[in-house]
Amino acid sequence: MEIGVDSFAMVVASPQGGHLPSPADRIANILGDVEMADRVGLDIFGMGEHHRESALDSAPAVILSAAAARTKTIRLTSAVTVLSAADPVRVFQEFATLDLISKGRAEIIVGRGSFIEAYPLFGFALENYDELFAEKLDLLLKLNEAPRIAWKGRFRPELNGEGVFPRPHQNMLPIWLGVGGTPESFVRAGTLGLPLMLAVIGGTFEHFRPLVDLYRRAWQVAGHPIGQEKVGLHAMGFVGNTDEDAREGFFPGWFQMFTQGAKERGRPPVSRAQFDTLCGPRGAFLVGSPQTVAAKMLEASQTLGGLSRISFQMSPAALEVDAMRRSIELLGTAVAPEIRRTLRVSGEATHG
């Protein structure tokens, strides 16, 4: 199982004192987080894409390229690229360039995004939400296979063999499909034979098992090799020395971020009781001591039928820089080794 960290490059005031970091300082802290993740042996670092005042990740490939120059082994991915509002040619070129800079460590997770700001910003109609994504995903996948293609669609000028360069360092860029809770998205990923990245920001993992099963059935029906499907999990997570340390370190930023999000959507504010339930045994938050988090990760994998990757969304705690770095350090030095040891032993027992 690959283990990593995702960032949304949020810029919000510190819950403790109202201090708002400068954008340059926030970016510097993110790059320091990536360096820490690389140093402690984590597998993946993901950068989101948003087009709003509270985030600095409107150009994730640029941030990831800066991270590539500072790291050695960690893989670098978007989380997610809002493909519906982007030009697949430029997306491919940007991530192929990232792949060259990182010498083969780039990936793309594509999705439709959880916010809608990108659609009017780039001149696309929201009523074409799904059609935009389907067409642009088709083009991106074809560009990944060959530099010169003949292609015609509804939302972008046609291609007639024009070369799309540079090509990546890898033979092809790994492309995952990021999904939330729409059944059609799970079927699409399975039908196309793409790895699935499931974003869970609340509720329980059990709720998503039927959708993951839908993905695996679509994979089989499409005739893709059985056992080669991949399911990743993007979940809220934070590691502390104790369960209490982790909860107290994560709650203030989570409360601030999600109360604002609820207000924007006309929903009631979140509460401490909700947070504690989500951190509890059946909740979908991976927040706690290394032992608690490792056990919950293994349980999540079992519940969802086996996970290839788990990526922690730690952004709510990002302004507490020391606690954030400590969480990344514990994830790499305490949680990841326990997960790998347990999976190795269970694999040996299975094949013994």
MOPEQUI-V697497 format. One record per pair of residues at least 4 apart in sequence whose ideal C-beta (glycine too) atoms are under 8 Angstrom apart, sorted by the first residue. I is the first residue (numbers start at 0). GAP is how many residues later the second one is. D is the distance in whole Angstrom. If there is no record, write none. Layout:
# MOPEQUI-V697497
{{I | GAP | D} {I | GAP | D}}
This chain:
# MOPEQUI-V697497
{{0 | 296 | 8} {0 | 300 | 7} {0 | 306 | 6} {0 | 307 | 7} {0 | 308 | 7} {0 | 309 | 6} {0 | 338 | 6} {0 | 339 | 8} {0 | 342 | 6} {1 | 41 | 4} {1 | 42 | 6} {1 | 73 | 8} {1 | 230 | 8} {1 | 306 | 7} {1 | 307 | 4} {1 | 308 | 8} {2 | 39 | 6} {2 | 40 | 6} {2 | 41 | 7} {2 | 294 | 8} {2 | 306 | 7} {2 | 307 | 6} {2 | 308 | 8} {2 | 309 | 8} {2 | 328 | 7} {2 | 329 | 8} {2 | 332 | 7} {2 | 333 | 5} {2 | 336 | 7} {3 | 33 | 7} {3 | 38 | 5} {3 | 39 | 5} {3 | 40 | 3} {3 | 41 | 6} {3 | 42 | 7} {3 | 70 | 8} {3 | 71 | 8} {3 | 305 | 7} {3 | 306 | 8} {3 | 307 | 5} {3 | 308 | 7} {4 | 28 | 7} {4 | 32 | 5} {4 | 37 | 6} {4 | 39 | 7} {4 | 40 | 6} {4 | 41 | 7} {4 | 306 | 7} {4 | 307 | 5} {4 | 309 | 6} {4 | 323 | 6} {4 | 326 | 7} {5 | 39 | 8} {5 | 40 | 4} {5 | 41 | 7} {5 | 42 | 7} {5 | 73 | 4} {5 | 228 | 6} {5 | 305 | 5} {5 | 306 | 7} {5 | 307 | 5} {5 | 308 | 8} {5 | 309 | 8} {6 | 23 | 6} {6 | 26 | 7} {6 | 38 | 8} {6 | 39 | 7} {6 | 40 | 6} {6 | 41 | 7} {6 | 50 | 7} {6 | 72 | 8} {6 | 307 | 7} {6 | 308 | 6} {6 | 311 | 7} {7 | 40 | 4} {7 | 42 | 6} {7 | 47 | 6} {7 | 49 | 6} {7 | 305 | 7} {7 | 307 | 5} {8 | 17 | 7} {8 | 18 | 7} {8 | 21 | 6} {8 | 38 | 7} {8 | 39 | 7} {8 | 41 | 8} {8 | 46 | 5} {8 | 47 | 4} {8 | 48 | 4} {8 | 54 | 7} {8 | 306 | 8} {9 | 44 | 6} {9 | 45 | 6} {9 | 46 | 8} {9 | 247 | 7} {9 | 305 | 5} {9 | 306 | 8} {9 | 308 | 7} {10 | 9 | 7} {10 | 10 | 7} {10 | 12 | 6} {10 | 15 | 5} {10 | 43 | 6} {10 | 44 | 7} {10 | 45 | 6} {11 | 8 | 8} {11 | 42 | 6} {11 | 241 | 7} {11 | 244 | 6} {11 | 245 | 6} {11 | 248 | 8} {11 | 307 | 7} {12 | 5 | 5} {12 | 6 | 6} {12 | 7 | 5} {12 | 243 | 8} {12 | 306 | 8} {13 | 4 | 6} {13 | 5 | 5} {13 | 6 | 8} {13 | 7 | 8} {13 | 305 | 5} {13 | 306 | 7} {14 | 237 | 3} {14 | 238 | 6} {14 | 240 | 7} {14 | 241 | 5} {14 | 304 | 8} {15 | 236 | 7} {15 | 304 | 8} {18 | 300 | 8} {20 | 4 | 5} {20 | 5 | 5} {20 | 8 | 7} {20 | 298 | 7} {21 | 4 | 7} {22 | 4 | 6} {22 | 33 | 6} {23 | 4 | 6} {24 | 4 | 6} {25 | 4 | 7} {25 | 30 | 6} {25 | 292 | 8} {26 | 4 | 7} {26 | 29 | 6} {26 | 36 | 7} {26 | 39 | 8} {27 | 4 | 6} {28 | 4 | 6} {28 | 289 | 7} {28 | 292 | 6} {28 | 295 | 8} {29 | 4 | 7} {29 | 17 | 8} {29 | 33 | 7} {29 | 37 | 8} {29 | 288 | 8} {30 | 4 | 7} {30 | 32 | 8} {30 | 35 | 6} {30 | 36 | 6} {30 | 39 | 6} {31 | 4 | 6} {31 | 289 | 8} {31 | 293 | 7} {32 | 4 | 6} {32 | 12 | 8} {32 | 285 | 8} {32 | 291 | 6} {32 | 292 | 7} {32 | 295 | 6} {33 | 4 | 6} {33 | 11 | 5} {33 | 33 | 4} {33 | 36 | 7} {33 | 37 | 6} {33 | 40 | 7} {33 | 42 | 8} {34 | 4 | 6} {34 | 32 | 8} {34 | 35 | 5} {34 | 36 | 6} {35 | 4 | 6} {35 | 289 | 5} {35 | 292 | 5} {35 | 293 | 6} {35 | 296 | 8} {36 | 5 | 4} {36 | 8 | 5} {36 | 37 | 6} {36 | 291 | 5} {36 | 295 | 7} {37 | 4 | 7} {37 | 7 | 8} {37 | 32 | 8} {37 | 33 | 4} {37 | 34 | 6} {37 | 35 | 6} {37 | 36 | 4} {38 | 293 | 8} {39 | 288 | 7} {39 | 289 | 5} {39 | 291 | 7} {39 | 292 | 3} {39 | 293 | 5} {39 | 296 | 8} {40 | 32 | 8} {40 | 291 | 5} {40 | 292 | 8} {40 | 295 | 7} {41 | 32 | 6} {41 | 286 | 7} {41 | 289 | 7} {41 | 290 | 5} {41 | 294 | 7} {42 | 31 | 7} {42 | 32 | 6} {42 | 266 | 8} {43 | 30 | 7} {43 | 31 | 5} {43 | 32 | 8} {43 | 33 | 6} {43 | 63 | 8} {43 | 265 | 7} {43 | 267 | 6} {44 | 19 | 8} {44 | 22 | 7} {44 | 26 | 8} {44 | 29 | 5} {44 | 30 | 7} {44 | 31 | 6} {44 | 32 | 7} {45 | 30 | 8} {45 | 31 | 5} {45 | 32 | 7} {45 | 33 | 3} {45 | 63 | 7} {45 | 188 | 8} {45 | 265 | 6} {46 | 10 | 6} {46 | 13 | 4} {46 | 16 | 5} {46 | 17 | 5} {46 | 20 | 8} {46 | 29 | 8} {46 | 30 | 8} {46 | 31 | 6} {46 | 32 | 6} {47 | 7 | 7} {47 | 9 | 5} {47 | 12 | 7} {47 | 30 | 7} {47 | 31 | 5} {47 | 32 | 7} {48 | 8 | 6} {48 | 9 | 7} {48 | 11 | 5} {48 | 29 | 6} {48 | 31 | 7} {48 | 32 | 6} {48 | 33 | 5} {48 | 64 | 7} {48 | 69 | 8} {49 | 4 | 8} {49 | 5 | 4} {49 | 7 | 6} {49 | 8 | 7} {49 | 63 | 8} {49 | 65 | 6} {49 | 67 | 7} {50 | 4 | 8} {50 | 7 | 5} {50 | 31 | 8} {50 | 64 | 8} {50 | 66 | 4} {50 | 67 | 5} {50 | 70 | 5} {51 | 63 | 7} {51 | 65 | 5} {53 | 206 | 8} {55 | 7 | 8} {56 | 6 | 6} {58 | 4 | 7} {59 | 4 | 6} {59 | 18 | 5} {59 | 19 | 8} {59 | 21 | 7} {60 | 4 | 6} {60 | 17 | 7} {60 | 33 | 4} {60 | 34 | 6} {60 | 36 | 7} {60 | 37 | 5} {61 | 4 | 7} {62 | 4 | 6} {63 | 4 | 6} {63 | 12 | 4} {63 | 13 | 8} {63 | 14 | 7} {63 | 34 | 6} {63 | 42 | 7} {64 | 4 | 7} {64 | 32 | 7} {64 | 33 | 5} {64 | 36 | 5} {64 | 37 | 8} {65 | 4 | 7} {66 | 4 | 6} {66 | 9 | 6} {67 | 8 | 6} {67 | 30 | 6} {67 | 33 | 5} {67 | 34 | 4} {67 | 37 | 7} {67 | 38 | 8} {68 | 32 | 7} {70 | 5 | 8} {70 | 31 | 8} {70 | 34 | 8} {72 | 32 | 8} {73 | 31 | 7} {74 | 30 | 5} {74 | 31 | 8} {74 | 32 | 6} {75 | 22 | 7} {75 | 26 | 6} {75 | 29 | 5} {75 | 30 | 6} {75 | 31 | 7} {76 | 29 | 7} {76 | 30 | 4} {76 | 31 | 7} {76 | 32 | 6} {76 | 99 | 8} {77 | 17 | 7} {77 | 29 | 8} {77 | 30 | 5} {77 | 31 | 5} {77 | 32 | 8} {78 | 30 | 5} {78 | 99 | 7} {78 | 118 | 8} {78 | 155 | 7} {78 | 232 | 7} {79 | 29 | 5} {79 | 30 | 6} {79 | 31 | 4} {79 | 33 | 7} {79 | 98 | 4} {79 | 117 | 7} {80 | 5 | 7} {80 | 10 | 6} {80 | 27 | 6} {80 | 28 | 7} {80 | 29 | 5} {80 | 30 | 7} {81 | 4 | 6} {81 | 29 | 7} {81 | 30 | 7} {81 | 31 | 4} {81 | 36 | 5} {82 | 5 | 7} {82 | 8 | 7} {82 | 27 | 4} {82 | 28 | 7} {82 | 29 | 7} {82 | 50 | 6} {82 | 53 | 5} {82 | 54 | 6} {82 | 57 | 7} {83 | 28 | 5} {83 | 29 | 7} {83 | 34 | 8} {83 | 35 | 7} {83 | 40 | 7} {83 | 45 | 7} {83 | 48 | 4} {83 | 49 | 4} {83 | 52 | 6} {84 | 28 | 7} {84 | 33 | 4} {84 | 34 | 5} {84 | 36 | 7} {84 | 37 | 5} {84 | 39 | 5} {84 | 47 | 7} {85 | 4 | 7} {85 | 5 | 5} {85 | 32 | 8} {85 | 36 | 7} {85 | 50 | 7} {86 | 4 | 7} {86 | 69 | 7} {87 | 4 | 6} {87 | 48 | 5} {87 | 49 | 8} {87 | 51 | 4} {87 | 52 | 4} {87 | 55 | 6} {87 | 68 | 8} {88 | 4 | 6} {88 | 50 | 8} {88 | 54 | 7} {88 | 70 | 8} {88 | 75 | 6} {89 | 4 | 6} {90 | 4 | 6} {90 | 17 | 7} {90 | 19 | 8} {90 | 49 | 6} {91 | 4 | 6} {91 | 48 | 6} {91 | 51 | 5} {91 | 52 | 7} {91 | 72 | 6} {91 | 81 | 7} {92 | 4 | 6} {92 | 71 | 7} {92 | 72 | 7} {92 | 73 | 7} {93 | 4 | 7} {94 | 4 | 6} {94 | 11 | 5} {94 | 12 | 8} {94 | 13 | 5} {94 | 73 | 7} {94 | 78 | 6} {95 | 4 | 7} {95 | 10 | 8} {95 | 69 | 8} {95 | 70 | 5} {95 | 71 | 6} {95 | 72 | 4} {95 | 77 | 7} {96 | 4 | 6} {96 | 69 | 6} {97 | 4 | 6} {97 | 8 | 4} {98 | 4 | 8} {98 | 5 | 6} {98 | 6 | 7} {98 | 7 | 4} {98 | 69 | 4} {98 | 70 | 5} {98 | 71 | 6} {98 | 74 | 6} {99 | 66 | 6} {99 | 68 | 7} {99 | 69 | 5} {101 | 4 | 6} {101 | 67 | 8} {102 | 66 | 6} {103 | 64 | 8} {103 | 65 | 4} {103 | 66 | 5} {105 | 62 | 7} {105 | 63 | 8} {105 | 64 | 8} {105 | 67 | 6} {106 | 66 | 7} {106 | 67 | 4} {106 | 68 | 7} {106 | 69 | 7} {107 | 32 | 8} {107 | 65 | 6} {107 | 66 | 7} {107 | 67 | 5} {107 | 68 | 7} {108 | 66 | 8} {108 | 67 | 4} {108 | 68 | 7} {108 | 69 | 5} {108 | 88 | 5} {109 | 27 | 6} {109 | 30 | 7} {109 | 65 | 6} {109 | 66 | 7} {109 | 67 | 6} {109 | 68 | 6} {110 | 22 | 8} {110 | 66 | 7} {110 | 67 | 3} {110 | 68 | 7} {110 | 69 | 8} {110 | 86 | 8} {111 | 17 | 6} {111 | 18 | 8} {111 | 21 | 5} {112 | 5 | 6} {113 | 66 | 7} {113 | 85 | 8} {115 | 4 | 8} {115 | 10 | 6} {116 | 4 | 6} {117 | 4 | 6} {117 | 6 | 8} {118 | 5 | 5} {118 | 6 | 7} {118 | 7 | 5} {118 | 10 | 8} {119 | 4 | 8} {119 | 6 | 8} {123 | 4 | 6} {123 | 8 | 6} {123 | 31 | 7} {127 | 4 | 5} {127 | 27 | 7} {128 | 4 | 7} {129 | 4 | 6} {129 | 54 | 8} {130 | 4 | 6} {130 | 23 | 7} {130 | 24 | 8} {131 | 4 | 6} {131 | 23 | 6} {132 | 4 | 6} {133 | 4 | 7} {133 | 54 | 8} {134 | 4 | 7} {134 | 18 | 5} {134 | 19 | 6} {134 | 20 | 6} {134 | 21 | 8} {135 | 4 | 6} {135 | 17 | 8} {135 | 19 | 7} {135 | 20 | 7} {136 | 4 | 6} {136 | 40 | 8} {136 | 55 | 8} {137 | 4 | 7} {137 | 15 | 7} {138 | 4 | 6} {138 | 12 | 6} {138 | 14 | 7} {138 | 17 | 7} {138 | 20 | 8} {139 | 4 | 6} {139 | 35 | 7} {140 | 4 | 7} {140 | 34 | 7} {140 | 51 | 7} {141 | 4 | 7} {141 | 7 | 5} {141 | 9 | 6} {142 | 4 | 8} {142 | 6 | 7} {142 | 21 | 5} {143 | 28 | 5} {143 | 29 | 6} {143 | 31 | 6} {144 | 4 | 8} {144 | 27 | 7} {146 | 16 | 5} {146 | 17 | 5} {146 | 18 | 6} {146 | 20 | 6} {147 | 13 | 5} {147 | 14 | 7} {147 | 15 | 5} {147 | 16 | 7} {148 | 10 | 6} {148 | 12 | 7} {148 | 15 | 8} {149 | 8 | 8} {149 | 9 | 7} {149 | 10 | 6} {149 | 11 | 6} {150 | 7 | 6} {150 | 8 | 4} {151 | 6 | 4} {151 | 7 | 8} {152 | 5 | 7} {158 | 5 | 8} {167 | 4 | 7} {167 | 5 | 5} {169 | 4 | 7} {173 | 21 | 7} {174 | 19 | 6} {174 | 20 | 8} {175 | 18 | 6} {175 | 19 | 4} {175 | 20 | 7} {175 | 21 | 5} {175 | 54 | 8} {175 | 56 | 7} {176 | 8 | 7} {176 | 11 | 7} {176 | 12 | 4} {176 | 15 | 7} {176 | 17 | 5} {176 | 18 | 7} {176 | 19 | 6} {176 | 20 | 7} {177 | 19 | 5} {177 | 21 | 6} {177 | 56 | 8} {178 | 6 | 4} {178 | 7 | 6} {178 | 10 | 7} {178 | 17 | 6} {178 | 18 | 7} {178 | 19 | 6} {178 | 20 | 7} {178 | 32 | 8} {179 | 5 | 7} {179 | 19 | 6} {180 | 27 | 7} {180 | 30 | 7} {181 | 4 | 8} {182 | 4 | 6} {182 | 28 | 6} {182 | 31 | 6} {183 | 4 | 6} {184 | 4 | 7} {185 | 4 | 7} {185 | 10 | 7} {185 | 25 | 5} {185 | 26 | 7} {185 | 28 | 5} {185 | 29 | 4} {185 | 32 | 7} {186 | 4 | 6} {186 | 27 | 6} {186 | 28 | 7} {186 | 31 | 5} {187 | 4 | 6} {187 | 30 | 8} {188 | 5 | 5} {188 | 6 | 8} {188 | 7 | 5} {188 | 26 | 6} {188 | 29 | 7} {189 | 6 | 8} {189 | 24 | 7} {189 | 25 | 4} {189 | 26 | 7} {189 | 27 | 7} {189 | 28 | 3} {189 | 29 | 4} {189 | 30 | 8} {189 | 31 | 8} {189 | 32 | 6} {189 | 34 | 8} {189 | 39 | 7} {190 | 27 | 5} {190 | 28 | 8} {190 | 30 | 8} {190 | 31 | 5} {191 | 30 | 8} {192 | 26 | 7} {192 | 29 | 6} {192 | 31 | 4} {194 | 34 | 8} {194 | 35 | 4} {194 | 36 | 8} {194 | 37 | 7} {194 | 113 | 7} {195 | 16 | 7} {195 | 19 | 5} {195 | 33 | 7} {195 | 34 | 7} {195 | 35 | 5} {195 | 36 | 7} {196 | 35 | 4} {196 | 36 | 8} {196 | 37 | 6} {196 | 112 | 8} {196 | 114 | 8} {197 | 10 | 6} {197 | 13 | 8} {197 | 14 | 7} {197 | 33 | 7} {197 | 34 | 7} {197 | 35 | 5} {197 | 36 | 7} {197 | 106 | 8} {198 | 35 | 5} {198 | 36 | 8} {199 | 5 | 7} {199 | 8 | 6} {199 | 33 | 6} {199 | 34 | 7} {199 | 35 | 5} {199 | 84 | 5} {200 | 34 | 8} {200 | 35 | 6} {200 | 83 | 8} {200 | 112 | 7} {201 | 34 | 8} {201 | 76 | 6} {201 | 82 | 6} {202 | 4 | 5} {202 | 5 | 8} {202 | 80 | 8} {202 | 81 | 6} {203 | 78 | 5} {203 | 79 | 7} {203 | 80 | 6} {204 | 4 | 7} {204 | 28 | 8} {204 | 79 | 6} {204 | 94 | 8} {204 | 95 | 5} {204 | 98 | 5} {204 | 99 | 6} {205 | 76 | 8} {205 | 97 | 6} {207 | 4 | 6} {207 | 96 | 7} {208 | 4 | 6} {208 | 94 | 6} {208 | 95 | 6} {208 | 96 | 7} {209 | 4 | 6} {210 | 4 | 7} {211 | 4 | 7} {211 | 19 | 6} {211 | 92 | 5} {211 | 93 | 6} {212 | 4 | 6} {212 | 92 | 7} {213 | 4 | 6} {214 | 4 | 6} {214 | 14 | 7} {214 | 16 | 7} {215 | 4 | 7} {215 | 13 | 6} {215 | 89 | 7} {216 | 4 | 6} {217 | 4 | 6} {218 | 5 | 5} {218 | 7 | 8} {218 | 10 | 5} {219 | 4 | 7} {219 | 6 | 6} {223 | 4 | 7} {223 | 5 | 7} {229 | 78 | 4} {229 | 79 | 7} {230 | 73 | 6} {230 | 74 | 7} {230 | 75 | 7} {230 | 76 | 6} {230 | 77 | 6} {230 | 78 | 8} {231 | 75 | 7} {231 | 76 | 6} {231 | 77 | 4} {231 | 78 | 7} {231 | 79 | 7} {232 | 67 | 6} {232 | 68 | 8} {232 | 71 | 7} {232 | 74 | 5} {232 | 76 | 7} {232 | 77 | 5} {232 | 78 | 7} {233 | 77 | 5} {233 | 79 | 6} {234 | 49 | 6} {234 | 50 | 7} {234 | 51 | 5} {234 | 65 | 7} {234 | 75 | 7} {234 | 76 | 8} {234 | 77 | 7} {234 | 78 | 7} {235 | 14 | 8} {235 | 18 | 7} {235 | 42 | 7} {235 | 48 | 7} {235 | 49 | 5} {235 | 50 | 7} {235 | 51 | 7} {235 | 76 | 8} {235 | 77 | 5} {235 | 80 | 7} {236 | 48 | 7} {236 | 49 | 3} {236 | 50 | 6} {236 | 56 | 7} {236 | 73 | 8} {236 | 75 | 4} {236 | 76 | 7} {236 | 77 | 6} {236 | 94 | 8} {237 | 8 | 5} {237 | 11 | 6} {237 | 12 | 4} {237 | 48 | 8} {237 | 49 | 5} {237 | 74 | 7} {237 | 76 | 6} {237 | 78 | 8} {237 | 79 | 6} {237 | 89 | 5} {238 | 7 | 6} {238 | 48 | 8} {238 | 49 | 7} {238 | 50 | 7} {238 | 51 | 6} {238 | 54 | 5} {238 | 87 | 8} {238 | 88 | 5} {238 | 91 | 4} {238 | 92 | 5} {238 | 95 | 7} {238 | 96 | 6} {239 | 4 | 8} {239 | 5 | 3} {239 | 6 | 3} {239 | 7 | 8} {239 | 8 | 8} {239 | 9 | 6} {239 | 48 | 7} {239 | 49 | 6} {239 | 83 | 8} {239 | 86 | 7} {239 | 87 | 7} {239 | 90 | 7} {240 | 4 | 5} {240 | 5 | 8} {240 | 48 | 7} {240 | 85 | 8} {240 | 89 | 8} {241 | 4 | 7} {241 | 46 | 8} {241 | 47 | 5} {242 | 4 | 6} {242 | 36 | 8} {242 | 44 | 8} {242 | 45 | 4} {242 | 46 | 5} {242 | 49 | 5} {243 | 4 | 6} {244 | 4 | 6} {244 | 44 | 8} {245 | 4 | 6} {245 | 41 | 5} {245 | 42 | 5} {245 | 43 | 7} {245 | 46 | 8} {245 | 47 | 8} {245 | 81 | 8} {246 | 4 | 6} {246 | 28 | 8} {246 | 29 | 7} {246 | 32 | 6} {246 | 40 | 6} {246 | 41 | 7} {247 | 4 | 8} {248 | 68 | 6} {248 | 71 | 6} {248 | 74 | 5} {248 | 78 | 7} {249 | 4 | 6} {249 | 37 | 5} {249 | 64 | 8} {249 | 66 | 6} {249 | 67 | 5} {250 | 4 | 6} {250 | 21 | 7} {250 | 24 | 6} {251 | 4 | 6} {252 | 4 | 6} {252 | 62 | 8} {252 | 63 | 3} {252 | 64 | 5} {252 | 65 | 7} {252 | 66 | 7} {252 | 67 | 7} {253 | 4 | 6} {253 | 16 | 8} {253 | 21 | 6} {253 | 62 | 4} {253 | 63 | 8} {254 | 4 | 6} {254 | 15 | 6} {254 | 17 | 7} {254 | 20 | 7} {255 | 4 | 7} {255 | 60 | 8} {256 | 4 | 6} {256 | 58 | 7} {256 | 59 | 5} {257 | 4 | 6} {257 | 12 | 5} {257 | 58 | 8} {258 | 4 | 6} {258 | 10 | 5} {258 | 11 | 6} {259 | 4 | 7} {260 | 4 | 7} {261 | 5 | 4} {261 | 6 | 6} {261 | 7 | 6} {261 | 8 | 6} {262 | 4 | 8} {262 | 6 | 7} {269 | 4 | 5} {269 | 5 | 7} {270 | 4 | 7} {271 | 4 | 6} {272 | 4 | 6} {273 | 4 | 6} {274 | 4 | 6} {274 | 10 | 8} {275 | 4 | 6} {276 | 6 | 5} {277 | 5 | 4} {277 | 6 | 6} {277 | 7 | 4} {277 | 9 | 8} {278 | 4 | 6} {278 | 6 | 5} {278 | 8 | 5} {278 | 9 | 7} {280 | 15 | 8} {283 | 16 | 8} {285 | 7 | 5} {285 | 10 | 6} {285 | 11 | 6} {285 | 14 | 7} {285 | 24 | 7} {285 | 26 | 6} {286 | 6 | 7} {287 | 4 | 3} {287 | 5 | 5} {287 | 8 | 7} {288 | 4 | 7} {289 | 4 | 6} {289 | 40 | 5} {289 | 44 | 4} {289 | 45 | 5} {289 | 48 | 7} {290 | 4 | 6} {290 | 47 | 8} {291 | 4 | 6} {292 | 4 | 6} {292 | 38 | 8} {292 | 42 | 5} {293 | 4 | 7} {293 | 40 | 8} {293 | 41 | 5} {293 | 44 | 4} {293 | 45 | 6} {293 | 48 | 8} {294 | 4 | 6} {295 | 4 | 6} {296 | 4 | 7} {296 | 13 | 6} {296 | 38 | 7} {296 | 42 | 6} {297 | 4 | 7} {297 | 41 | 7} {297 | 44 | 6} {297 | 45 | 8} {298 | 4 | 6} {299 | 4 | 6} {299 | 7 | 7} {299 | 10 | 7} {300 | 5 | 6} {300 | 6 | 4} {300 | 9 | 8} {301 | 4 | 8} {311 | 19 | 7} {313 | 4 | 7} {313 | 10 | 6} {313 | 13 | 6} {313 | 14 | 7} {316 | 6 | 6} {316 | 7 | 6} {316 | 10 | 7} {317 | 6 | 5} {319 | 4 | 6} {320 | 4 | 6} {321 | 4 | 6} {322 | 4 | 6} {323 | 4 | 7} {324 | 4 | 6} {325 | 4 | 6} {326 | 4 | 6} {327 | 4 | 6} {328 | 4 | 6} {329 | 4 | 5} {329 | 5 | 6} {330 | 4 | 5} {330 | 5 | 6} {331 | 4 | 5} {332 | 4 | 7} {333 | 4 | 7} {334 | 4 | 6} {335 | 4 | 6} {336 | 4 | 6} {337 | 4 | 6} {338 | 4 | 6} {339 | 4 | 6} {340 | 4 | 6} {341 | 4 | 6} {342 | 4 | 6} {343 | 4 | 6} {344 | 4 | 6} {345 | 4 | 6} {346 | 4 | 6} {347 | 4 | 6}}
